[in-house]
Amino acid sequence: MAMEDIMAEIDVDELRDYMEDYCGTAAAAGFDAAMLDLADIDDADGYELCEKAEELGVDLEQFIVED
């Protein structure tokens, strides 16, 4: 079974904070496209945020909520 087939609870608030820092750092370094990513991150629901993180190569396993 592939990782993308496994459902896990993700700490969306922690992921959003990480993504804002990740894209904010890129924007500050001169990558203008990261500003668009920041806008998407602010408006994204949990599912969209996870999709965006995967597009950017973020390892979602570090945001799994442990029982």
Number of C-alpha atoms within 10 A of each C-alpha: 5 5 8 7 7 7 8 14 11 18 15 17 11 13 21 20 12 15 22 20 13 16 22 17 13 16 17 11 10 11 12 12 11 19 17 11 19 19 12 15 22 13 10 15 12 16 11 13 19 21 14 17 18 12 9 13 9 17 10 15 11 11 17 15 11 8 4
